Every structure is written in C-alpha cells, then in structure tokens.
Amino acid sequence: MLLSVVYLLVRRLLELAVLLGRSEASKEIEILVLRHELTVLRRQVPRARHQRRDQLLLAALSRVLRRSQWAVFAVTPQTLLRWHRDLVSRRWTYPSRRPGRPPTARTIRELVLRLARDNPSWGHRRIQGELIGLGHPVAASTVWEILRRAGVDPAPQRDGPSWRQFLTAQAHGIIACDFLTVETVLLRRLYVLIFVELADRRVHLAGVTAHPTGEWVSQQARNLLLDLEERAASLHYLIRDRDAKYTAAFDAVFAAANIQIITTPPQAPRANAVCERMIGTLRRELLDRILIVNQAQLRRMLHEYLIHYNGHRPHRSLGQRPPNHRGSVPPPGEASIRRTQILGGLANEYHHAA
C-alpha cells in the first residue's frame, strides 16, 4: 500500500513538471477536454469507486485547492472531508486488543463437551479437575460457561446412564437359560436346553432330550458348571422362567456355587430377552432351514452351529466381533479370501488364505 502511494505521488510530480513547461493555451485546451470527458463519464457511471490510494491522493490535493475549486473533484465536498477525517483517525489510532479475557480455544471446548458426554455424572468442577490432569489449566467458571452455552447442565447428575450402559454394566456375572422345542420329521418333539452368558453372548448347549425331567435338568446344570470351571466363579445371577422343569434341585446346584436364582414374571418372555433372541436366531439360521430326523442329528447340528456362533459369527453388541474373539483384526492385504461352508452349506465363514 505504501509503495503504491509513493509511486502515485512521484508520477503526479513528474506530470506536474511536464505541465509547467507547456504553454498556457495548450493547458487551457487540455483542461476543457478533461472537463468534458469527466462530464461524459459522470453520465455513464452514477457513482465511481475509489481505492484507498485514490482517496489518499484526492484528500491531500483537496487541502491545496481552495474550497471554491472543489467542484473539479468527482466526489462531493462531504466525501473529501470524510476521507480526510479517516486519514487523521488512522494516523492517531493505536492498536489495542479486544477488551475482556481471550476466548477459550476450540480444542478445549470440544474436550469439555466430550468429557461431559462420556461421563454424565461429572459436574463442572470434576471436569475441571480432569482437564488440569490432562495439562489444561482451565477455570471452573470457564467449564461452567462452556457447558451452559452448549445446553448441558453443569451440575452433577445431569442424566442417568443410558439403557446400553446400564445393561452392559449389569450383564457381567449374569447367565440365563431357557428351553426351545424342535419337531422332528416324525412329529416327535425334542427339547433343547441352552445357557447364554449375557456379558459376551456366549451360548452353551446343555443337552437335547425327548423327556426333560427334573433330574435331567439338574444334571445338565452340574455339567455346565464343570465345563465353565474357573469362569463359574464370576457368575452371580441366573435368569430363568417359572417352568416346572426347574426343580429345587436345579436351584440348589447354582446356590452351591453362590449363584442367585432370578425368576422372570409370569408370561413375560421379554424379561429373558437375551435367551428369547438367541432362540429366534437358532430358528432363523438353522432349525427352520433343515429337517430333523432324530435326537442325535439335532445334537450334532446344534453343536456345529454353536461352534460357528461363538467363534465366528459377528455380534453388534460386541462391536461386530464373535463371543470367543480374543485376537486383533488382521490388516487388509492382498491375500485372497477363502470361504468355508458349514452345516452343509447353510452358513459360510470367510478367512484370509494362509
């Protein structure tokens, strides 16, 4: 900006020097021509737009000419005076910062809202303490203001846990059981007893029988605890319905392992929703797609399917991982993908080729 102004002033001085060496007659003629061109331009352009350097030069020249000669300018006298006042104010205006404390960084605001979202029971002072531990010394009033502007209550206990958080926290240490029935080709009814661990959705096939007596059910409970071994110590509750097949001996097996029995209300299958959903999965993906001939075939098919279910089938509640998943996801590569058919082609498993 300064260089352009200096260049314009030098150019005008050179033009003035050339003008002083010309005759008076040629000057008068040139002035008439320029005035006429200015009149033509004013008719074509209602309002001219001046750049900053144009305003500076015209304001400076206006201080040289008398006010009666200001009619030669393409702007009004009020405009020239305003330009000059702007130049004076710019000359004596000192840079100053905006009053008040500086605004909070965007990263800090986002971090405050993230902590409040992830921890509904934290108040603004608890969030402030966490920020200080992360190396962000922010005042408690700043945290309060950020939460208030975002429409979040800064006080503790803003909201309770969501159903997903509540059920996930309660699922550890809970196992549920239920029966499902299967009709064979000869219209003989078979009973299947399954147990489901709520924490990781792992399914255990307890047994298959045509006559589910109380003694048989109690024996399957003992077998389950033996199969679980040390993992049985982490279980605290068993959810079951009020079926008469669950006798006192069945409850005593789990009571001896410090597992409390929780019975669902009458005619309330949703109280045991995990087992009900597992039964629906078994029917949709296996039992409704094959014909069962006898008890041995049913046991074999269920055993093979549950190996696939626990070891390979993804679950949304587990982040699209199978219940028995313990390793890391292999990185995508150029290796080919191999398909393995199970259950005679009813289900497929895909793996990276070795």
N, C-alpha and C positions, 0 to 999 in steps of 0.2 A: 504493500500500500504506500509506504513512504517513498520507495523508489519511483513508483508511477507518478506521484505528486511532483517529485523533483524533476522528473523528465518532462512533465507537462509545463512546469514553470520555465524551465530552460528553453523549451520550444516556443513558448509565448514571448519570452525576452528576445529571442532571435527574430521572430516575426515583427516585434516592435522595432528592432534595429533596422530591419529592411524597410519598414514602413516610414521611418523617419527620413530615409534617403530618397523618397519619392516626392513628386510634385504635389501641390495642393489640389490641382484639378483632378488628377488621377485618383487621389484619395476620396474626393467628394463623389466621383462617379462610382467607385467601388463601394462606398457606404450606401449609396442609393440602391445598387444592385443587391447588396446583402440585406438591406431592409425589405426589399421586395421579395427576395427568397424566403425571408423569415415570415412575411405575411402569408405567402403560399403554404409554407409548412404548417403554420398555425391553423389554416383552414383544413388541412388534411389530418393533422394529429391534434385531437382535442386536448390531450394532456401529455406532455413529454415526461419521460422518466430519466432522472438524473442519477448518475452513480455518485459514490462518496467523493471521489476526486473532483467531479464536476461541481458538486456543492461547495467543496472547499475553495476552488478557484473563483467561482462566482461570488461567494461570500467575501473573499478577500478583495475582489475588484469593486464590490459594492461599497467598501469603506473608502475607496479612492474617488469614485464619482460622487457628484452631488445628488441629493435625493431627487431633485427635479429631473435628473437624467436617467433615473432607474427604469423608465419606460422601455429602454432598449433591451432589457432582460426579458426572457420568455416566461418568467415567473412573476408573481405578484410581490410587492414590497414586503408583505407579511411573511411570505415564504423565505425571502432572503434574510429577514431579521430572525426567523426561527432557526434557519441554518446557522447563523452566527451564534445564537444562544446555545445551540447544541455543541458547537466547537468550543465555546467557553466552558460549558459544563464538563465536556470530556477532558479539557485541559486541567481542571481542578478537581476531578473526581478521583479519589484514591481507591484502589482495590480493597475490598473487605469481604470477609467470609459471611456466610448466611448466619443470622442470629440463631441462638439455641444450640443444643448439643447435636453432634453429627448423626446422621441416620444410621440405623443398625444395618450391618452387612446382610445381604440377601442369604448367604450361606448360613448365617446364624439364625435367621428367621425360619428357614426351612428345617434346620436341625431342631429348633424348639418345637415346631409343629410335628415333626417326626417322633420326638420323644413323647409328646402328649398323645399322639395317636397309638403308639405302641404300648403305652403304659397308662391306661385310663384312670388308675387310682393315684397317679402322681399329681401333686399340686405344683404351683409355680415355683415355690421355694425348693421342692425336691428336684425339679427340672434344672433350676439354677445350680444346685449342688452338683448335678451330673455334668453340666456344662463346664463348671470350674475344673472338675476332674478330667475333662477332655481338653483342657487348655484354653478355654474361652471364658475369661473373667467378665461375666455379664451381670448387671444389677438385677435384683429380684423385680424391681419395678419395670424394667425393660421386658423381662419374660412375661409379666402380667399384661403389659400393653400389647405384646405380640399375640398372645392368646386371645385377648379381648377383641382385637381387630379381626382376627380370623373366625370369630364367632364361637370360640371354645371357652367353656367355663374355666377360669384359672383356679378355682377352688378344688380341693381334693374330692375324690369320689364323683367325678363328672358323670361317668357312665359305668355300669357294671360290665363284666366280661360278656362277650358275645356267646351265642349257643355253641359255636365251634370251639371257642376257647374253654368254655365250661365243660363240655363233654370230653374234650381231649384230656383235660386235667383229671377228670373223673374216671376215664377209661382205663388208666393204668391200675392194674390189680383187680380187674373185673373180668369174669368169664361167664358166658351164657350158654345154655343148652336148649335143645328142642328136638321134637320128633318130626319126621316127614314120612309120608306113606307113598308107596310105589305099587302100581298094579302090574302084574306080570301078564304074559300072553294068555295064560290060562285063567286070568282073572283072580289070581291069588294075591292077597295083599301082604306086602312086606313093609316092615318098619325100620327106619334108619334113625339112629341117634347120633347127633353131631354136637360138638362143643366149639365155640368161637371165642377167641381172645379179643376183647374189644380194642385193646391198645393198637395192635398191628394187624387185626382182621385175620389172624391165622386160624385155620379150620382144622379140627381133629375129628376123624371118623371113629366114633366109639364102637359101633357094631351094626350089623344087619341081622334081623330075625323076623320070623313069622309069628312068634309068641313072646311079646315083650312083658315078661313077668317082673315083679318087683325084685326078685333075686337076680335076674339077668341084668336089670338096670343098675343095681348096686355093684355088681361085679364089673360092669363097664366103667363105673366111676373109679373103682380101685385101679383098674388098668390104666385109666387116664393119668391118675396121679403118679403111677410108676413111670409112665412114658415122659411126663413132664420133668421128673427128677428135681433138680435144684430150682427150676423155674417155678415150681409149685409154691415155693416159699414167698414169692412176690404177689401171689393171688390173695385177695382179701374178701371178695364177694362172688357169689354165684347167683345168676338170674335164671329163674325157671318159672314155668306156669304152674297151675294147680292140678295138673294131670294126676290121676290116681296111681299111675305107674311110678311116680316119685314117692317112694315109701320113706318111713322113718329111718330105715337102714341106709337108704341113699343119702339122706341129710347127715347121718352120723358119720359117713365116710369123709365128707368135707369138713364137718365140725372138728374131727380129729386132726385135720390139717390146718385148723384156725381159719377156715373159710366160712364166712357167714352166708346163710341162705336168704335170698330176697325173692319172694313170690310176687308175681305180677297180679294186678287186679283181675277179677273175673271178666272174661270176654273182652280183654284189652290186648290184642296182639301187638299194638304199637308200643306197649311197654317193653317188649322184647324185640325191638325193631331190627337190630343187627342180625339176629338169627332169622327173622322172617325174610329179610332181604337176601340172606345167603341161600335160604331155601328157594326163593324165586330165581336166583342165579343158577342154582343146580338144575331147576326145571327148564329154564330157557336155553341153557347152553349144553345140557346133556340129556336129561330124562325125557324131555319132550321130543327128542330127535332120534331116539333108538327104541327098540322093543326089547324088553327084559324077559328072559326065559325063566331064570331061576335065581336063587339067592346067591350062589357062587358068582354068577356073571355080574350081578348088581354090585357085589362087594368089590370085584376086580375093576369094574368100570369106575366106581367111585374112588377107589384108591388111586387109579391112574389120573383121574381128573384132578384130585386134590393135590397131587404132586405138581401138576401144571398150575393149579390155582395158587398154591403157596410159594412156588418157586419162580414163576414166570409172569403170570397174569398181572398187568398193572392195575393199581387202585388209585382213584382220585384223592382219597383221604390220606394217602401215603406219598403224595407227590408223584403219582404215576410210577410207583415202584412196587414190586411184589412184596408180600409179607416177609419172606425169608431173604430179602435183598440185604446184603452186608457190604458189598464192594462198591467201587466207584463206576460211573458210567464210562465206557470206553470212548475215546475220542473218535470222531468220524474220520474214516480213512478211505483208501482206495480198494480195500479188501472187499471181496464180494460177500453178499448176504446169502446165507443158506437157510432153507426152510425145512423144518422138521414136523411131520404130521403125527398127531397123537389121536388116540381114540378112533382109529380107523379113518382119519381124515376129518373128524368133526371139529378139530381145533388145530391151529398151526402155531409153531414157535419159530422165531427168527433169531439167528445168531450170526456173528462175524465168522467167516471161514478161517480156520486155523492157518 
